[in-house]
Amino acid sequence: MRHLFYLIGKSATGKDTIYEELLKDDSLRLSPLVPYTTRPIRAGEVDGQEYHFTDEAGYEKLQREGKVIEARTYQTVLGPWTYFTVDDGSLSSDECQAGDRASAADSPKAASGPEGGCAPVGDILGIGTLESYVKLRDYYGKDRVIPLYIEVDDGLRLERALKRERKPGNHKYEEMCRRFLADQADFSEEKLEAAGIVRRFNNDEDRSICIGEVSDYIKAAGL
């Protein structure tokens, strides 16, 4: 990869939607970084798309193999959920031969990693926490891992979270409250400063403006 652009922000800031829209933008030529998780799959999700879904045994196996780059476990009201990034070949193009590199460059969104034959060449888009960003930055280097911090007014963020949980199949209000309070600590100004987060993208109102600003930033940083 040339760069890993990593979307971070508190819950209900619109990161998932922004992530999806950026991947749809063919002018950015971004390949997705698909993380792993032990949490249950939700309605509408597809294994291997939003996440690679596994269980605790699968997570421990990858750990023993030395493939887990970063991991964080949350003690939710539904039990412990672990989210983690795996060195599965999707972030490295070193294994590609010259012919494979040319092929991947022509089709940057093609299958990647060991099963795809060649990891993607170009820029990658990931999404996660501040902690995971710091670990990925330390693993791959700060010149290659670039944070995209999305922020929303806390009151508006809570309204959006409640609206989402009122949808059929959700209604996990205790977990929503836990995440809201945890985010206040996980994304404190002190931690943001320590992580070197300077550039911020506000998503309070017009989402298209926020997406446009992030897109322009990616294009400029990728030059």
N, C-alpha and C positions, 0 to 999 in steps of 0.2 A: 504494500500500500504506500501511497504518498503521504496521505493524512487520514487520521481518524477524527472526524468531527463528532463531538460527543454532547448530546442534548442533556441538560440537567435542569432541575428545578423542583420545587415543592409539588405535592400532589394537586391535581385539579388546576394546573396552570396551562393545560392544553398541549403538553409535550407530545402526546401520542398523535394528535391530529397534525401538528406541525411536522412531526417525523414522517407521517404518511404522505403529506403534501410535498415535502422535499424530495422524497424518493420518487414521486411521480414526475418531477421536473426533469425532463430528459436533458436539459441544458446543463444540469449539474453533474450528470453521469455518476451518481452515487450508488454504491452497493451497500446493502444492509448488513449490519452486525447483529446477529440473532443471539441473544443471551440464553442462558439456561435457568430453569427454576424448578423447585420441588412443590410449588403451590399447585392446587387443583386448577385444571383448565376451566375457563369461564365460557359461558354461552357466546357463540359467535367467533371464538378464537380457533385457530388452526395450528396444530403442532408443527413446529419448524418455521412458522411465519412470525408470530409475535414473540414466541419463545420456543425453545426446545424443552418440552415437559418431561421430567424424570421423577424419580423418587429418591428417598434418602440413600438407598443402596447404590443407585446410579451415581449420585453425587460423591459418595465415599470412594467408589471405584475410580472415578476420574481424579480424585485427590491422590489416591495411591499411585496413579500413573503419572503424577506430576503435571497434569494438564490444566489445572485450575489456576488462572491468573489472579483473580480476585473473587471474593465471596462475602456476602453479608446475610445474616439470618435474623429474621424478625419474629418475635414472640407475639403472634396475633391471637385474637380470641378464638380462632379456628385451629390453633396449633402453630408450631414453628414453620416458617416458610423461608427457604434459602434461594437467593438469586445469585448467579455467578457467571463469569466469563471464562470460556474454555479456549485454550490454545489448540484449536482444531484445524489450523491451516488457513482459516478465512481471513486472517490479518497479516499474512506474510506471502510475498510473491517470490521469495528466494528460491523455492523449489522449482519454479517454472523454467523450462528451456526456452530458447529464443523463439521457436515457432509457437510455443504455447503462449508466450507473452503477446505476440502479435494477435493471436486469436482472441485472447482475453480482452485486449485493448479494443478490438472491434465489437465485442459484446460484453461490456463491463458488468452486466447484471446476470450473466450466465452462472451456472452452478459453480460453487467454489469449494476449496478444501480437498481432502483426499479423494472423496467420491467424485468430485467434479474434474479431477485430473490436474487442475491448476488453480491456485488462489487468485482472486481478482487483482487486476492492475488498476491503480487509480485511487480515488478517494472513497472512504467508507463512512457511513453514518451510523452512529450508535446512540443509545438512550439509556440513562441510568441515574445513579445517585452521585452526589459530590464525592463521597468516599470511593466509589468505584472509578470515577474519573481520575482521582489522585493516584490510585494504584496502577491504572492503565498508563497514565502519563509517566510514572516512575519506571514502568516495565518497558515501554516503547520509546520514551524520550519526549520531552516537552515540545520539541520542534515538530513532532509528528502527531501528537494528540492535542486537539484544539477544542476548548470548552465552548458550548453555546448555552449560556444561562438564561432561562426564561423566567420572568417574574410577573406576578399578578398581585393586586391588592388582596390582603388576607381576608377581608370581609367578602369580597367578590369570589374569591377562591372557595370559601366555605359554602356560599350559595350554590356554586357550580357542583361541588361535591355532593351536596344534599340532593340536588336535582338528579344527579346521576344515580344515587342510591335509591331513589324513589321509583326507578324503572323496574318493570317485572323481572324477577330473577335475582335482584340485588338485595336491597333492604338490610345490608350489613352495617347498621348505623354505629355500633360500637367500634368496629374496625375503622370506619371513617373518622371517628373522633380520635382514635389512637394515632392514626396516621397524621392527622392535622397537627396534633400536639408534638408528635415526634419530629415533624418537619421543622417546627419552630426552633428546635435544638440542632437538628442536623444541618440546617442551612442558616445558622446564626451569622451575623456580620463578621464575627471573629473568625469563624471557619472559612467563610468565603474569602476573606482577606488572606488567611494563611495559605489557601489553595491558589492564590494569585488570580482570582476572578475579578476582572476589571470591566470588561464589556458585558452589558446586560441588554436583553431584548424584552420590552414590555408588551404583554398580551392582555391588557385590561379591556380594550374595546374592539377595534377592527382587526380581526385575526389576519386578514390578507396583508395589512401593513406590516405586521410583525413577521409574517412569513417572507415578505419581500425584503425586509431588512436582513433577515438571517441569510436568505439566498444571496444577496449582494455581498455579504460578509464572507460567505463560503467561496464565492467566485474570486474575490480579492485575495483571500488567504491562500487559495489553491494555485495562484499564479507562480 
